[in-house]
Amino acid sequence: MSVIEVNKLTKYYGKSRGILDVSFKVEEGEIFGFIGPNGAGKSTTIRLLLSLIYPSSGSAAVFGKDCIQFGPEIRQEIGYLPSEVFYYEGMKVLDLLKYSGSFYKKDTTKRMYELAEIMELDLKRRIDDLSYGNKKKVGIVQGLLHQPRLLLLDEPTSGLDPLMQRKFFDLVQEENKRGATVFFSSHILGEVQKLCSRVAIIKDGSIIEVQDIATLRKDNYKKISVTAEGLDEKYFAIDGVSNLQKENGSFNFFYKGNINTLTRLISQKDMADVTIEEPTLEEIFMHYYE
């Protein structure tokens, strides 16, 4: 079952582009990565899924229901963590979270205290006394306290120190094991690579690739480094070679194609060193953007 189904979703802000013809599906129980730099359209897509804003054209469905028509019903089963959190500053953390929990048709008190303990969040403090990182912790507890079926996480780790990031990742994986589907939007590629099974890459408001991470790395570009005497750039002028750079006597490049073609070419020279490895998600991502 597709928990999220987006079809040619488009949003313009006046004449300014938000997203254009975005289409993808997120299956039940997966952790789906949504990556792109700031301004690529990640937050716009999430706000459309929540029906906080309305599309210019196209459609989006969550749990098989149209996001606009069934918005209030759908949001009962969604945990949302925005990229930036803003709260009533005069409230205490405890009062804010109790107020948030009152919107759901279940008792969230026990889960609230469990999450606050895990995230080391002082429930007695006032919102306006909190640092940005602690306000982000409030957002995390608020998004998870009703044990939602779907988590929409928009740049969730900004403001968290490394220890809290680790605890947050553990929480996300626990929620996923419980059965929650996770939509994880970030520009920090290491996080996505660590957590997600599939990823969509968005560029200038449009999806340029949707692929599982293992296949994206395996069937994409190989990262090659060759060291030998008497080589020049022309030797590697074959189809599939890109990003060719010379550094300290070695040629480094990406290669996409039949690896046997490349190894036969390399074997014709007396090589001092050759390495062939999978590129990181960040290197693949930067290749798409370049």
N, C-alpha and C positions, 0 to 999 in steps of 0.2 A: 504494500500500500504506500502511495506517495503522501507523506504528511504535508509537504509543500509542493505546489505545482504552479509554476509561473509561465505565462504564455504571452510573448511579445509585449511585455509590460513596458510602458513608456510614460515618462513624466517630464513635462516642461514647467519651469518657473518663469512665466511670461515667455520671453524669447530665449531664455537660458536653458540649456540642456541639463536635465537631471540624469535620467537613464533612457536608453533607446532600444526597443525591441528585445528586451531581456527575457530569455526563456531558460528554465532549468527545472529539475525535479529533485526533491530530497526525500529519500525513502525512510520508512519507519525504522527507528533504532540506530541510525547512523550518526556519526559526527561529521558534519559537512563544513568544509572550509570555504570562505568567501574572501578572496584576497585582491588587493589593489591598493595603490597609494591614496593618500587623502585627496578627496575631490573626484574619485573615480566613479562614485555612485553607490557605495556600499550602504551608507546610512539611509539614503533615499529609498533603496530597495526594502530595507527593514521597516521603515515607517509606512511604506505602502502595504506590507504584509500585515501590519498592525492596524491598518486603516486610520492612521493618524493623519495621513494625507491621502488624497484621491488621485488615481492615475489619469493621465491625459488620454490614454488608450491602452488596449490590452487587458489582461485579467490575471488575477492571482487567487489561488484557493489554498486554504489550510484545513487539514482534516477532511478534505473533500468538499468543503463549503466555501462559497465566495466570500472573500475578505471584507467586501463592502457590505453586502447584504446581511451577513451573519457576524459582523465585527464584535459586538459585545459578548456573544456566546463563545466565539473562538478565543477571545482574550482571557476567559476564565481558565483556560488550559495552557496558557502561554506564560513563561517567565521571561521578562525583558530586562536586559541591562544596557542602558544607553551608553554612548561613548563619554558623555559628560552628564553628571548627576546634579540636580538642583532640588533643594528641599525647602520647606518652611523652616527658616533658621531658628525661630524661637522655640521650636518643639524639642523635647527630649527624644533620643533615639528610640527608647522603648515605646513612647506614645506614637511616634511615627509608624513604627512597625506594627503595632496593634491596630492602628488606623488602616494600614495597608492590608492586614490580614482580614479585616472586617468586610472586605469586598468579595471574599471567597466563601463558598458554601461548605466550609469545613473549619475545624478548629486548628489554627496554625500555631498556637502558643508553644507547644512542646518543641516543634521543629524550629521555631524562632530562637529559643534558648540554645538548642543544639548548634545551630549555625553560628550564633554569636560567640559561643565558646570556641568553636573551631577557628573562626576568623579573628579571635582575640578582640572582639568589639565590646566596648563599655556601653551598656544600654542606658546607664544613668546620665550620660553626658548630653549636653545640648548640641544641636546640629551646628550652630554657629561657632562652637568651640573646637570643631573637628578639623583636622588637616584634610587636604584633598584625598590622600590615600585612605583615611578613615571614612570619609564620605563615600568612597568607592566600595568599601566594605559594607556600608549600609545598603548600597545598591545591590550588592551580591546577595545579602541576606533577604532583602525585599524580593528579589527575583526568584529565589529558590524556596521561600518558606511554605508555599502551597503545593510543593512537589508537582510541578507542571509536566504535561506530556511533551511540551516543546519548549526549548530554551533558545531565545534569540539574543545572542551576545555580540555587542558592537564595541570593538576595541576594549575588551573587558579588563585587561591587566594594566592599563595605563594608571600610574599613580601608586601601584602596589610594589612593595619591596620584593626581592627575590624569594624570600621565605614565604610570604603571603601568596605570591604567584604560584609557588609549588602546591600550597594548600588548596588554592583555588582550582588548579588543574586536577588534583585528586578528587575534589568535590564534583567537578564536571564529569569525570570518569565514573564516579559512583552513581550519579544521576543517570548516566547513560546505561550502566549495568542494570539499574532499576527498571529501565525501559524508555527513558526519555530520549527523544530525538534532539540533536544539538545543531544549531546553525551558528557557526563561529566565524565572525567577521573580523579581520585583522590585517594590518600591513606588516606585522612582525612574522616573518615567514617561518622562523624556527618553531614558534608556537604551533602554527598550523601543521607543520611537518610532524611534530611530536604527537598531536592529538587526533588529527583527522584521517579518515579513510578515503574521502574524495574531496576534490577541490574545484571551485570555479574561479577563473581569473577574469577580472573585470578591468577594462581599459577604456577611458574616455566615455563611460556610460554604457558600454557594450560588452557582452560576454565574448571573450576570444578563445576560451578553452574550458571544457568541463571534463575532468578525467580523474580516475582514482590515482592516488599519489604514487603507488608502486609502478603502475603502467606509465604514468607521466615521466617518471625517472628512467624506467627500463627502456621504453620504446621511443624516448625522446633523444636528446643529444648525449653522446659520450664525451667525457672530458679527457682530452689527450695531451700528453706532454712527451716531446721527443728531443733527445740530445744526441747530436752527431756532428762530425766535421764536414765541412763543405756543403751544408744545406743552405738553401735560400727559400724565400717565400714562394717562388714559382713551383718548387717541387711539390707543394701541397695544393696547387691550383686544380682541385678536382671537385666534382659535385658533392655537396654535403658538408664541405669544410666552411666554417664561419668563425668570426672573432679571432682570427689568427694574430698572435702576438709573439714577438721575440724578446726573451728576457734571460740574461746571463748565459747565453749560448744555447738555450733551449727554445723550442717552438711550442707554444701552448695554444690550443684551439678546441672548438667544439666540432663534433662530427656526427652527422645523422645519415644513415645509409647502411649498406651491407658492410659489416665490420671486416669481412674477409678481403674486400677490395682494399681497405686501408692497410691491413696487416701485410698483404702482398707487396704493397708499395713500400712500406717501412722495411720489409725484409731484404729489399734490394740494396740497402745501404748498410754500412758497418756502424751500427748504433751503439752509443755508449750507455744510453738509458731510455726506456720507454715505459710510460705508465698510462693505463686506460682505466678510468673510474667513472662511476655514476656522478653526475653533477648534483649539487644540492638543489633543493627547491628554490632557493634564492637565486641561484645562477640560472635556472630554467626561467624563472619569473623575469629576471632582468633581460634575458634574451628576447622574450616576447615583447617587452617594453621597448627594447632598442630596435 
